[in-house]
Amino acid sequence: MKSVVARSLCGVLAVLAVSTANASSFMIISDRDAALSINAWGSAKHGTIVRLHQGCQVDNPDCMWIYRNGMLLSARDPQLALNAWGGAKHGTALRLHNACTPSNPDCTWTFSSDGRILSKRDSNLAINAWGVAQHGTVLKLYANCPADNPDCTWSR
């Protein structure tokens, strides 16, 4: 009887530990289609391109993000941050980078009150589902992306 209780208690503690570890991570969901979330396409590693994915779940760390010191970090590997690959400008694709710091404005972002995620290098650049939000759409920076365009706004 003691071993059954001990195993049950260990299971509860394991669930609590996982819940606590994931408490600071969140999904970033497209305002055009709530079934689409920002994903480290093909698994989080240096250089991974960031796209929209239709099958994201909260237990998939490639779909989960941590916002710390202005950076969007991969929940799979918090050493990887969302980066405007090659420098923040209109049309720049977003990838994960392993050398980001809070002092690099190509790695830092602001969540605006209107739902846009803005580059700290240039607040006129917003993360955009390039073309239109659908499964596999690459995320890029878009200049003067309007808040009434659901390819430019996000929820969490």
KEMI-568763 format. One record per atom (N, C-alpha, C, O): atom name; x, y, z. Coordinates in Angstrom, 3 decimals, decimal comma, always signed. Each point is the difference from the previous one (the first is absolute). Layout:
at; x; y; z
CA; X; Y; Z;
...
# end
This chain:
at; x; y; z
N; +0,824; -1,201; +0,000;
CA; -0,824; +1,201; +0,000;
C; +0,862; +1,256; +0,000;
O; -0,314; +0,963; -0,700;
N; +1,401; -0,960; +1,480;
CA; +0,865; +1,169; +0,060;
C; +0,614; +0,300; -1,362;
O; +0,122; +1,164; -0,381;
N; +0,275; -2,229; -0,373;
CA; +0,627; +0,231; -1,303;
C; -0,994; +0,591; -1,000;
O; +0,390; +0,805; -0,845;
N; -1,675; -1,191; +0,926;
CA; -1,020; +0,555; -0,881;
C; -0,194; +1,481; +0,306;
O; -0,087; +0,818; -0,916;
N; +0,022; -0,477; +2,179;
CA; -0,154; +1,398; +0,412;
C; +1,235; +0,799; -0,418;
O; -0,125; +1,124; -0,486;
N; +1,294; -1,689; +0,668;
CA; +1,242; +0,687; -0,366;
C; +0,050; +0,246; -1,505;
O; +0,380; +1,085; -0,441;
N; -0,764; -2,095; -0,352;
CA; -0,006; +0,177; -1,449;
C; -1,016; +1,061; -0,405;
O; +0,279; +0,815; -0,880;
N; -1,432; -0,814; +1,495;
CA; -1,027; +1,004; -0,310;
C; +0,498; +1,399; +0,336;
O; -0,185; +0,940; -0,772;
N; +0,818; -0,817; +1,931;
CA; +0,535; +1,290; +0,413;
C; +1,094; +0,463; -0,957;
O; +0,054; +1,177; -0,356;
N; +0,816; -2,092; -0,063;
CA; +1,053; +0,345; -0,960;
C; -0,608; +0,471; -1,317;
O; +0,492; +0,949; -0,610;
N; -1,556; -1,607; +0,175;
CA; -0,672; +0,405; -1,232;
C; -0,580; +1,399; +0,109;
O; +0,118; +0,798; -0,929;
N; -0,748; -0,494; +2,066;
CA; -0,557; +1,333; +0,216;
C; +1,116; +1,039; +0,022;
O; -0,136; +1,068; -0,597;
N; +1,231; -1,372; +1,275;
CA; +1,127; +0,931; +0,062;
C; +0,606; +0,218; -1,382;
O; +0,394; +1,118; -0,329;
N; -0,315; -2,167; -0,482;
CA; +0,536; +0,134; -1,350;
C; -0,886; +0,909; -0,841;
O; +0,514; +0,837; -0,741;
N; -1,835; -0,982; +0,838;
CA; -0,930; +0,856; -0,723;
C; +0,149; +1,444; +0,458;
O; +0,002; +0,913; -0,826;
N; +0,121; -0,696; +2,127;
CA; +0,183; +1,352; +0,520;
C; +1,298; +0,604; -0,492;
O; +0,036; +1,185; -0,332;
N; +1,023; -1,962; +0,275;
CA; +1,294; +0,499; -0,467;
C; -0,081; +0,408; -1,466;
O; +0,530; +1,045; -0,378;
N; -1,188; -1,857; -0,458;
CA; -0,154; +0,332; -1,409;
C; -0,853; +1,260; -0,143;
O; +0,334; +0,881; -0,791;
N; -1,432; -0,785; +1,548;
CA; -0,873; +1,165; -0,084;
C; +0,748; +1,261; +0,405;
O; -0,154; +1,039; -0,641;
N; +0,957; -1,114; +1,690;
CA; +0,760; +1,154; +0,458;
C; +1,043; +0,390; -1,038;
O; +0,188; +1,188; -0,260;
N; +0,495; -2,164; -0,339;
CA; +1,036; +0,286; -0,990;
C; -0,590; +0,684; -1,226;
O; +0,659; +0,847; -0,603;
N; -1,888; -1,196; +0,219;
CA; -0,626; +0,574; -1,178;
C; -0,844; +1,227; +0,299;
O; -0,576; +0,592; -0,912;
N; +0,496; -0,202; +2,186;
CA; -0,875; +1,098; +0,391;
C; +0,376; +1,316; -0,679;
O; -0,873; +0,834; -0,238;
N; +2,143; -0,631; -0,077;
CA; +0,413; +1,266; -0,597;
C; -0,001; -0,038; -1,522;
O; +0,266; +1,022; -0,634;
N; -0,556; -2,171; +0,031;
CA; -0,012; -0,083; -1,458;
C; -1,437; +0,113; -0,512;
O; -0,961; -0,284; +0,715;
N; +0,851; +0,705; -1,969;
CA; -1,313; +0,220; -0,594;
C; +0,086; -0,212; -1,501;
O; +1,079; +0,067; -0,590;
N; -2,234; -0,324; -0,023;
CA; -0,083; -0,068; -1,457;
C; -0,314; +1,395; -0,522;
O; -0,654; +0,796; +0,673;
N; +1,131; -0,512; -1,882;
CA; -0,336; +1,243; -0,685;
C; -0,886; -0,398; -1,172;
O; +0,432; -0,699; -0,917;
N; -1,677; +1,156; +0,964;
CA; -1,049; -0,470; -0,892;
C; -0,365; +1,087; -1,012;
O; -0,123; +1,175; +0,346;
N; -0,045; -1,589; -1,592;
CA; -0,393; +0,918; -1,063;
C; -1,403; +0,544; +0,253;
O; -0,907; -0,751; +0,357;
N; +0,733; +2,061; -0,543;
CA; -1,336; +0,582; +0,109;
C; -0,845; -0,281; -1,251;
O; -1,222; +0,139; +0,045;
N; +1,851; -0,529; -1,153;
CA; -0,768; -0,369; -1,198;
C; -0,663; -1,359; +0,182;
O; -1,138; -0,203; -0,424;
N; +1,861; -0,739; +1,063;
CA; -0,491; -1,372; +0,161;
C; +0,537; -0,541; +1,318;
O; +1,194; -0,275; +0,120;
N; -2,060; +0,122; +0,858;
CA; +0,409; -0,430; +1,342;
C; +0,549; -1,428; +0,021;
O; +0,518; -0,437; +1,027;
N; -0,618; -0,298; -2,138;
CA; +0,584; -1,346; -0,073;
C; +1,488; +0,060; -0,353;
O; +0,674; -1,030; +0,017;
N; -0,154; +2,216; -0,336;
CA; +1,392; +0,160; -0,417;
C; +0,811; +0,679; +1,094;
O; -0,415; +1,014; +0,562;
N; +1,588; -1,593; -0,267;
CA; +0,900; +0,564; +1,011;
C; +1,412; +0,096; -0,555;
O; +0,373; -0,727; -0,920;
N; +0,405; +1,637; +1,497;
CA; +1,394; +0,144; -0,392;
C; +0,780; -1,219; +0,473;
O; -0,112; -0,416; +1,154;
N; +0,909; -0,154; -2,069;
CA; +0,677; -1,271; +0,243;
C; +1,438; +0,053; -0,508;
O; +0,285; +0,578; -1,049;
N; +0,618; -1,196; +1,819;
CA; +1,379; -0,221; -0,459;
C; -0,064; -1,208; -0,928;
O; +0,054; -1,143; +0,455;
N; -0,167; +1,397; -1,738;
CA; -0,300; -1,011; -1,025;
C; +1,110; -1,042; -0,080;
O; +1,140; +0,330; -0,327;
N; -1,466; -1,577; +0,621;
CA; +0,968; -1,090; -0,090;
C; +0,851; -0,172; +1,246;
O; +0,968; -0,761; -0,019;
N; -1,301; +1,440; +1,084;
CA; +0,652; -0,055; +1,311;
C; +0,938; +1,184; +0,199;
O; +0,667; +0,463; -0,925;
N; -0,645; -0,001; +2,150;
CA; +0,782; +1,182; +0,364;
C; +1,493; -0,307; +0,016;
O; +0,478; -0,832; +0,771;
N; +0,245; +1,535; -1,651;
CA; +1,463; -0,033; -0,017;
C; +0,464; +1,281; -0,682;
O; -0,802; +0,704; -0,613;
N; +2,086; -0,401; +0,717;
CA; +0,531; +1,217; -0,610;
C; -0,319; +0,008; -1,494;
O; +0,308; -0,954; -0,714;
N; -0,925; +2,037; +0,250;
CA; -0,328; +0,149; -1,412;
C; -1,375; -0,501; -0,407;
O; -0,409; +0,198; -1,144;
N; -0,318; -0,845; +2,054;
CA; -1,341; -0,497; -0,337;
C; -0,892; +1,159; -0,406;
O; -0,075; +1,014; +0,694;
N; -0,596; -1,174; -1,817;
CA; -0,946; +1,005; -0,474;
C; -1,290; -0,116; +0,810;
O; -0,373; -1,090; +0,435;
N; -0,289; +2,197; -0,240;
CA; -1,223; +0,035; +0,799;
C; -1,186; +0,148; -0,949;
O; -0,041; +0,894; -0,845;
N; -0,927; -1,805; +1,015;
CA; -1,181; -0,051; -0,866;
C; -1,247; -0,192; +0,844;
O; +0,078; -0,206; +1,211;
N; -1,222; +0,275; -1,863;
CA; -1,260; -0,320; +0,666;
C; -0,272; -1,495; -0,126;
O; +0,256; -0,612; -1,037;
N; -0,776; +0,046; +2,108;
CA; -0,307; -1,432; +0,032;
C; -1,424; -0,201; +0,478;
O; -0,452; +0,645; +0,946;
N; -0,247; -1,550; -1,614;
CA; -1,403; -0,268; +0,330;
C; -0,169; -0,992; +1,141;
O; -1,075; -0,060; +0,595;
N; +2,098; -0,716; -0,272;
CA; -0,149; -1,056; +0,992;
C; +0,647; +0,274; +1,344;
O; +0,286; -0,935; +0,747;
N; -0,052; +2,195; -0,427;
CA; +0,677; +0,310; +1,265;
C; -0,855; -0,374; +1,210;
O; -1,217; +0,186; +0,021;
N; +1,906; -0,719; +0,977;
CA; -0,605; -0,319; +1,293;
C; +0,928; +0,537; +1,085;
O; +1,191; +0,195; -0,243;
N; -1,724; +0,042; +1,429;
CA; +0,818; +0,559; +1,080;
C; +1,087; -0,950; +0,476;
O; +0,940; +0,434; +0,667;
N; -1,041; -1,715; -0,990;
CA; +1,052; -0,945; +0,402;
C; +1,115; -0,106; -1,040;
O; +0,919; -0,801; +0,167;
N; -0,984; +1,599; -1,240;
CA; +1,050; +0,031; -1,018;
C; +0,862; +1,242; +0,220;
O; -0,447; +1,110; -0,290;
N; +1,664; -1,269; +0,792;
CA; +0,819; +1,173; +0,295;
C; +0,431; +0,783; -1,241;
O; +0,480; +1,126; +0,134;
N; -0,637; -1,683; -1,332;
CA; +0,292; +0,758; -1,220;
C; -1,100; +1,012; -0,315;
O; +0,161; +0,846; -0,879;
N; -1,264; -0,935; +1,592;
CA; -1,124; +0,925; -0,163;
C; -0,132; +0,961; +1,177;
O; -0,906; +0,832; +0,030;
N; +1,798; -0,948; +0,922;
CA; -0,101; +0,785; +1,232;
C; +1,163; +0,989; +0,091;
O; +1,117; -0,286; -0,431;
N; -1,405; +1,441; +0,996;
CA; +0,954; +1,098; +0,054;
C; +0,064; +0,590; +1,398;
O; -0,965; -0,062; +0,762;
N; +2,102; +0,627; -0,441;
CA; +0,235; +0,663; +1,281;
C; +0,425; +1,429; -0,333;
O; +0,902; +0,206; -0,812;
N; -1,542; +0,772; +1,431;
CA; +0,366; +1,398; -0,216;
C; +0,846; +0,456; +1,186;
O; -0,481; +0,094; +1,129;
N; +1,748; +0,183; -1,412;
CA; +0,916; +0,399; +1,075;
C; +0,965; +1,053; -0,538;
O; +0,611; -0,179; -1,053;
N; -0,486; +1,271; +1,788;
CA; +0,912; +1,090; -0,366;
C; -0,226; +0,483; -1,436;
O; +0,949; +0,358; -0,698;
N; -2,214; -0,351; +0,265;
CA; -0,345; +0,463; -1,337;
C; +0,180; -1,042; -1,091;
O; -0,377; +0,231; -1,149;
N; +0,949; -1,377; +1,499;
CA; +0,235; -1,046; -1,000;
C; -1,099; -1,058; +0,060;
O; -0,544; -0,282; +1,067;
N; +0,222; -0,301; -2,225;
CA; -0,889; -1,155; -0,078;
C; +0,883; -1,231; -0,117;
O; +0,636; -0,224; -1,030;
N; -0,603; -0,572; +2,092;
CA; +0,872; -1,164; +0,104;
C; -0,785; -1,282; -0,253;
O; -1,176; -0,104; +0,349;
N; +1,838; -0,856; -0,954;
CA; -0,601; -1,312; -0,229;
C; -0,172; -0,715; +1,335;
O; +0,925; -0,031; +0,811;
N; -2,105; -0,543; -0,577;
CA; -0,215; -0,790; +1,212;
C; +0,775; -1,318; -0,072;
O; +0,313; -0,581; +1,038;
N; +0,001; +0,101; -2,244;
CA; +0,802; -1,216; -0,138;
C; +1,442; +0,263; +0,436;
O; +0,612; -0,824; +0,681;
N; -0,076; +1,981; -1,082;
CA; +1,374; +0,368; +0,329;
C; +0,063; +1,507; +0,203;
O; +0,147; +0,747; -0,968;
N; -0,255; -0,288; +2,213;
CA; -0,012; +1,437; +0,271;
C; +1,297; +0,735; -0,345;
O; +0,098; +1,210; +0,202;
N; +0,896; -1,933; -0,722;
CA; +1,201; +0,658; -0,523;
C; -0,231; +0,516; -1,418;
O; +0,837; +0,714; -0,552;
N; -1,981; -1,081; -0,035;
CA; -0,356; +0,414; -1,361;
C; -1,072; +1,085; +0,056;
O; -1,020; -0,157; +0,671;
N; +1,261; +1,257; -1,380;
CA; -0,952; +1,113; -0,014;
C; -0,446; +0,294; -1,425;
O; +0,721; -0,244; -0,967;
N; -1,922; +0,771; +0,872;
CA; -0,529; +0,437; -1,282;
C; +0,839; +1,175; -0,488;
O; +0,230; +0,957; +0,739;
N; +0,229; -1,036; -1,996;
CA; +0,935; +0,969; -0,538;
C; -0,417; +0,436; -1,400;
O; -0,447; -0,811; -0,811;
N; +0,601; +2,112; +0,542;
CA; -0,167; +0,519; -1,359;
C; +1,301; -0,329; -0,729;
O; +0,965; +0,762; +0,044;
N; -0,962; -1,911; -0,711;
CA; +1,205; -0,600; -0,582;
C; +0,590; +0,918; -1,068;
O; -0,634; +0,253; -1,024;
N; +1,851; +0,245; +1,265;
CA; +0,658; +0,894; -0,952;
C; -0,305; +1,471; +0,251;
O; +0,478; +0,863; -0,736;
N; -1,257; -0,571; +1,753;
CA; -0,323; +1,383; +0,346;
C; -1,457; +0,325; -0,250;
O; -0,582; -0,417; -1,001;
N; -0,002; +1,169; +1,923;
CA; -1,420; +0,346; -0,077;
C; -0,244; +1,032; -1,093;
O; +0,463; +1,138; +0,076;
N; -1,205; -1,570; -1,097;
CA; -0,459; +0,880; -1,077;
C; -1,215; -0,678; -0,643;
O; -0,264; -1,178; +0,242;
N; -0,461; +1,929; -1,055;
CA; -1,184; -0,539; -0,664;
C; +0,378; -1,266; -0,781;
O; +0,923; +0,017; -0,814;
N; -1,637; -1,097; +1,069;
CA; +0,213; -1,253; -0,722;
C; +0,985; -0,959; +0,646;
O; +0,186; -1,108; -0,505;
N; +0,451; +1,495; +1,605;
CA; +0,944; -0,886; +0,679;
C; -0,732; -1,186; +0,615;
O; -0,985; +0,173; +0,718;
N; +1,472; -1,382; -1,005;
CA; -0,568; -1,221; +0,594;
C; +0,465; -0,147; +1,441;
O; +1,087; +0,448; +0,363;
N; -1,920; -1,080; +0,453;
CA; +0,325; -0,232; +1,404;
C; +0,504; -1,418; +0,191;
O; -0,580; -0,962; -0,502;
N; +1,678; +0,859; +1,244;
CA; +0,620; -1,290; +0,310;
C; +0,441; +0,005; +1,457;
O; +0,012; +1,040; +0,657;
N; +0,344; -2,208; -0,171;
CA; +0,549; -0,098; +1,349;
C; +1,513; +0,196; -0,046;
O; +0,680; -0,489; -0,902;
N; -0,172; +1,213; +1,894;
CA; +1,432; +0,306; +0,049;
C; +0,530; -0,331; +1,392;
O; -0,661; +0,252; +1,007;
N; +1,880; -0,829; -0,968;
CA; +0,570; -0,436; +1,280;
C; +0,917; +1,031; +0,652;
O; +0,591; -0,283; +1,042;
N; -0,458; +1,479; -1,635;
CA; +0,888; +1,009; +0,577;
C; -0,727; +1,315; +0,273;
O; +0,635; +1,053; +0,053;
N; -1,930; -1,098; +0,118;
CA; -0,763; +1,211; +0,273;
C; +0,251; +0,493; +1,423;
O; +0,229; -0,781; +0,924;
N; -0,279; +2,093; -0,783;
CA; +0,084; +0,638; +1,315;
C; -1,067; +1,091; +0,049;
O; -0,458; +0,468; -1,042;
N; +0,063; -0,063; +2,246;
CA; -1,000; +1,078; +0,113;
C; +0,482; +1,332; -0,582;
O; -0,815; +0,885; -0,261;
N; +2,109; -0,733; +0,056;
CA; +0,517; +1,251; -0,578;
C; -0,036; -0,004; -1,529;
O; +0,304; +1,021; -0,617;
N; -0,667; -2,144; -0,009;
CA; -0,080; -0,093; -1,457;
C; -1,447; +0,254; -0,433;
O; -0,863; -0,847; +0,230;
N; +0,583; +1,993; -0,851;
CA; -1,389; +0,296; -0,380;
C; -0,551; -0,891; -1,111;
O; -1,200; +0,047; -0,273;
N; +2,042; -0,859; -0,377;
CA; -0,504; -0,976; -0,964;
C; -0,545; -1,248; +0,707;
O; -0,573; -0,885; -0,635;
N; +0,759; +0,833; +1,945;
CA; -0,448; -1,134; +0,814;
C; -1,051; +0,400; +1,030;
O; -0,425; -0,830; +0,803;
N; +0,007; +2,077; -0,820;
CA; -0,923; +0,464; +1,038;
C; -1,280; +0,546; -0,625;
O; -0,010; +0,542; -1,105;
N; -1,068; -0,712; +1,868;
CA; -1,344; +0,235; -0,505;
C; -0,860; +0,679; +1,054;
O; +0,244; -0,130; +1,199;
N; -1,248; +0,849; -1,663;
CA; -0,979; +0,641; +0,877;
C; -1,382; -0,493; -0,396;
O; -0,347; -0,017; -1,181;
N; -0,442; -0,384; +2,174;
CA; -1,398; -0,350; -0,237;
C; -0,812; +1,289; +0,110;
O; -0,103; +0,578; +1,082;
N; -0,470; -0,126; -2,191;
CA; -0,796; +1,225; +0,036;
C; -1,409; -0,308; +0,500;
O; -0,450; -1,145; -0,048;
N; -0,228; +2,160; +0,519;
CA; -1,354; -0,198; +0,543;
C; -1,004; -0,378; -1,091;
O; -1,079; -0,508; +0,306;
N; +1,425; +0,752; -1,581;
CA; -0,916; -0,339; -1,096;
C; +0,231; -1,402; -0,568;
O; -0,620; -0,369; -0,997;
N; +1,516; -0,427; +1,628;
CA; +0,213; -1,388; -0,392;
C; +1,204; -0,230; -0,900;
O; +0,334; -1,147; -0,298;
N; +0,322; +2,213; -0,138;
CA; +1,176; -0,180; -0,844;
C; +1,229; -0,290; +0,859;
O; +0,074; +0,406; +1,159;
N; +0,888; -1,114; -1,750;
CA; +1,300; -0,248; +0,636;
C; +1,003; +0,792; -0,831;
O; +0,232; -0,298; -1,172;
N; +0,358; +1,315; +1,805;
CA; +0,823; +0,977; -0,697;
C; +1,476; -0,210; +0,283;
O; +0,392; -0,380; +1,103;
N; +0,425; +0,638; -2,133;
CA; +1,453; -0,068; +0,133;
C; +0,487; +1,167; +0,845;
O; -0,470; +1,127; -0,154;
N; +1,414; -1,401; +1,046;
CA; +0,585; +1,097; +0,775;
C; +1,030; +0,771; -0,822;
O; +0,372; +1,112; +0,374;
N; +0,092; -1,678; -1,482;
CA; +0,898; +0,757; -0,883;
C; -0,781; +1,115; -0,702;
O; +0,500; +1,114; -0,157;
N; -1,743; -1,430; -0,266;
CA; -0,830; +0,961; -0,716;
C; -1,456; -0,330; +0,317;
O; -0,533; -1,004; -0,474;
N; -0,096; +1,842; +1,266;
CA; -1,371; -0,284; +0,444;
C; -1,031; +0,086; -1,126;
O; -1,178; -0,274; +0,227;
N; +1,603; +0,650; -1,440;
CA; -0,896; -0,055; -1,163;
C; -0,025; -1,391; -0,627;
O; -0,778; -0,252; -0,920;
N; +1,628; -0,655; +1,416;
CA; +0,054; -1,370; -0,509;
C; -0,742; -0,939; +0,942;
O; +0,301; -0,061; +1,192;
N; -1,269; -0,667; -1,731;
CA; -0,790; -0,944; +0,796;
C; +0,179; -1,408; -0,556;
O; +0,230; -0,188; -1,195;
N; -0,341; -0,797; +2,083;
CA; +0,022; -1,400; -0,437;
C; -1,280; -0,262; -0,792;
O; -1,103; +0,327; +0,440;
N; +1,278; -0,924; -1,617;
CA; -1,096; -0,200; -0,939;
C; +0,014; -1,417; -0,550;
O; +1,060; -0,565; -0,270;
N; -2,261; -0,004; +0,108;
CA; -0,155; -1,269; -0,723;
C; +0,058; +0,362; -1,475;
O; -1,001; +0,410; -0,586;
N; +2,175; -0,565; -0,009;
CA; +0,301; +0,529; -1,334;
C; -0,861; -0,662; -1,067;
O; +0,015; -1,221; -0,153;
N; -0,756; +2,025; -0,571;
CA; -0,922; -0,512; -1,018;
C; -1,392; -0,087; +0,581;
O; -0,853; +0,843; -0,279;
N; +0,631; -1,837; +1,066;
CA; -1,240; -0,160; +0,767;
C; +0,228; -1,113; +1,019;
O; +0,740; -0,947; -0,266;
N; -1,368; +1,059; +1,417;
CA; +0,165; -1,000; +1,055;
C; -0,640; -1,320; -0,412;
O; -1,213; -0,086; -0,190;
N; +2,052; -0,946; +0,056;
CA; -0,454; -1,367; -0,240;
C; +1,116; -0,932; +0,477;
O; +1,106; +0,456; +0,291;
N; -1,388; -1,746; -0,212;
CA; +0,990; -0,968; +0,452;
C; +1,254; +0,107; -0,871;
O; -0,070; -0,126; -1,223;
N; +1,212; +0,360; +1,866;
CA; +1,279; +0,076; -0,709;
C; +0,440; +1,397; -0,397;
O; +1,115; +0,170; -0,492;
N; -1,958; +0,834; +0,691;
CA; +0,368; +1,366; -0,371;
C; +1,229; +0,446; +0,788;
O; +0,055; -0,150; +1,220;
N; +0,923; +0,694; -1,925;
CA; +1,218; +0,538; +0,609;
C; -0,322; +1,349; +0,626;
O; -0,756; +0,793; -0,562;
N; +1,339; -0,541; +1,737;
CA; -0,172; +1,288; +0,658;
C; +1,134; +0,930; -0,401;
O; +1,174; -0,369; +0,028;
N; -1,558; +1,587; -0,403;
CA; +0,957; +1,023; -0,412;
C; -0,405; +1,328; +0,614;
O; -1,099; +0,147; +0,534;
N; +2,001; +0,812; -0,620;
CA; -0,313; +1,348; +0,459;
C; -0,670; +0,779; -1,118;
O; +0,384; -0,091; -1,166;
N; -1,391; +0,854; +1,549;
CA; -0,771; +0,778; -0,957;
C; -0,015; +1,456; +0,475;
O; -0,339; +0,281; +1,149;
N; +0,711; +0,643; -2,048;
CA; +0,029; +1,425; +0,345;
C; -1,414; +0,571; +0,022;
O; -0,799; -0,229; -0,909;
N; +0,516; +0,972; +1,962;
CA; -1,294; +0,683; +0,151;
C; -1,179; -0,959; -0,111;
O; -1,025; +0,328; -0,599;
N; +1,177; -1,494; +1,170;
CA; -1,059; -1,016; -0,007;
C; -1,161; +0,520; +0,859;
O; +0,185; +0,241; +1,193;
N; -1,368; -0,067; -1,774;
CA; -1,097; +0,594; +0,761;
C; -0,610; -0,974; +1,024;
O; -0,055; -1,210; -0,218;
N; -0,386; +1,767; +1,307;
CA; -0,593; -0,813; +1,070;
C; -1,334; -0,624; -0,423;
O; -0,475; -0,933; +0,647;
N; -0,130; +1,435; -1,721;
CA; -1,251; -0,613; -0,461;
C; +0,243; -1,133; -0,997;
O; -0,948; -0,565; -0,546;
N; +2,218; +0,233; +0,311;
CA; +0,363; -1,142; -0,846;
C; +0,271; -1,189; +0,927;
O; +0,988; +0,023; +0,735;
N; -1,832; -1,061; -0,746;
CA; +0,187; -1,120; +0,926;
C; +1,249; -0,842; -0,278;
O; +0,320; -0,893; +0,785;
N; +0,397; +1,162; -1,892;
CA; +1,283; -0,659; -0,230;
C; +1,122; +0,717; +0,752;
O; +1,143; -0,457; +0,004;
N; -1,479; +1,588; +0,635;
CA; +0,965; +0,805; +0,756;
C; -0,286; -0,006; +1,488;
O; +0,734; +0,620; +0,770;
N; -1,788; -1,307; -0,348;
CA; -0,353; +0,009; +1,422;
C; -0,077; -1,409; +0,556;
O; -0,290; -0,966; -0,706;
N; +0,562; +0,890; +2,003;
CA; +0,201; -1,283; +0,682;
C; -0,653; +0,032; +1,372;
O; -0,193; +1,060; +0,596;
N; -0,138; -2,239; -0,116;
CA; -0,546; -0,176; +1,354;
C; +0,827; -1,043; +0,724;
O; +0,691; -0,806; -0,624;
N; -0,769; +0,827; +1,942;
CA; +0,662; -1,050; +0,761;
C; -0,894; -0,459; +1,112;
O; +0,374; -0,888; +0,766;
# end
